[in-house]
Amino acid sequence: MARCPECHTKLRVPADVELSDRISCESCGVELEVVHLVPLELEVILTLDDEHDDSMLDELEEDIDDLGWDDEDEADDEDEW
């Protein structure tokens, strides 16, 4: 028996499960990957929906802008090596 690492619901895992197999949690919907067989260990497979991707990219771009980095600075740094 295994539990979902996200919601801690008991999961039904097939007896013939193998490393890298994917299992979905019926309770919370996350997708899990088998990363260890004995003892059985599952990890959440991180998937982001398009809306979430866009907001994260926007935040990263703002963070980069706040740092004051730009492509020209990177090109100058490469020339110095």
C-alpha positions as CSV (number, residue, x, y, z in Angstrom):
1,M,0.0,0.0,0.0
2,A,1.1,3.6,-0.7
3,R,-0.2,7.0,0.2
4,C,-0.3,10.0,-2.1
5,P,2.4,12.5,-1.1
6,E,0.0,15.4,-1.7
7,C,-3.2,14.5,0.0
8,H,-2.1,11.3,2.0
9,T,-5.0,9.2,0.6
10,K,-4.4,5.5,0.4
11,L,-3.6,4.4,-3.2
12,R,-4.3,1.2,-5.0
13,V,-1.1,0.3,-6.6
14,P,-1.0,-2.6,-9.1
15,A,1.0,-5.6,-7.9
16,D,3.1,-5.5,-11.1
17,V,4.1,-1.9,-10.7
18,E,7.6,-1.0,-12.0
19,L,10.1,1.8,-11.6
20,S,9.0,4.9,-13.5
21,D,5.4,3.8,-13.8
22,R,2.9,6.6,-13.4
23,I,-0.1,6.5,-11.2
24,S,-2.9,9.1,-10.7
25,C,-4.3,9.8,-7.3
26,E,-8.1,9.5,-7.6
27,S,-8.6,11.8,-4.7
28,C,-6.6,14.9,-5.6
29,G,-5.7,14.2,-9.2
30,V,-2.0,14.6,-9.1
31,E,0.2,12.3,-11.2
32,L,2.7,10.3,-9.4
33,E,5.8,8.4,-10.5
34,V,7.2,5.2,-8.9
35,V,10.8,6.2,-7.8
36,H,11.5,3.2,-5.5
37,L,10.0,-0.2,-5.3
38,V,11.0,-1.6,-1.9
39,P,9.7,0.2,0.1
40,L,7.3,1.6,-2.5
41,E,8.0,5.4,-2.9
42,L,6.1,7.8,-5.1
43,E,6.9,11.3,-6.2
44,V,4.6,14.0,-7.6
45,I,5.2,14.7,-11.3
46,L,5.2,18.4,-11.6
47,T,2.9,19.6,-14.3
48,L,1.9,23.2,-14.9
49,D,-1.2,24.3,-16.8
50,D,-0.8,27.0,-19.4
51,E,-2.3,29.7,-17.2
52,H,0.1,28.9,-14.4
53,D,3.1,28.7,-16.8
54,D,2.3,32.2,-18.1
55,S,2.1,33.7,-14.6
56,M,5.3,32.1,-13.5
57,L,7.1,33.3,-16.7
58,D,5.8,36.8,-16.0
59,E,7.2,36.7,-12.5
60,L,10.5,35.4,-13.6
61,E,10.8,38.2,-16.2
62,E,10.0,40.8,-13.6
63,D,12.7,39.3,-11.3
64,I,15.3,39.5,-14.1
65,D,14.3,43.0,-14.9
66,D,14.7,43.9,-11.2
67,L,18.2,42.5,-11.2
68,G,19.1,44.9,-14.1
69,W,20.5,42.1,-16.3
70,D,20.3,42.3,-20.0
71,D,21.6,40.4,-23.0
72,E,24.4,42.9,-23.7
73,D,25.9,42.4,-20.2
74,E,26.0,38.7,-20.8
75,A,27.8,39.2,-24.2
76,D,30.3,41.5,-22.5
77,D,31.0,38.9,-19.8
78,E,31.7,36.2,-22.4
79,D,34.2,38.4,-24.2
80,E,36.2,38.9,-21.0
81,W,36.8,35.1,-20.7
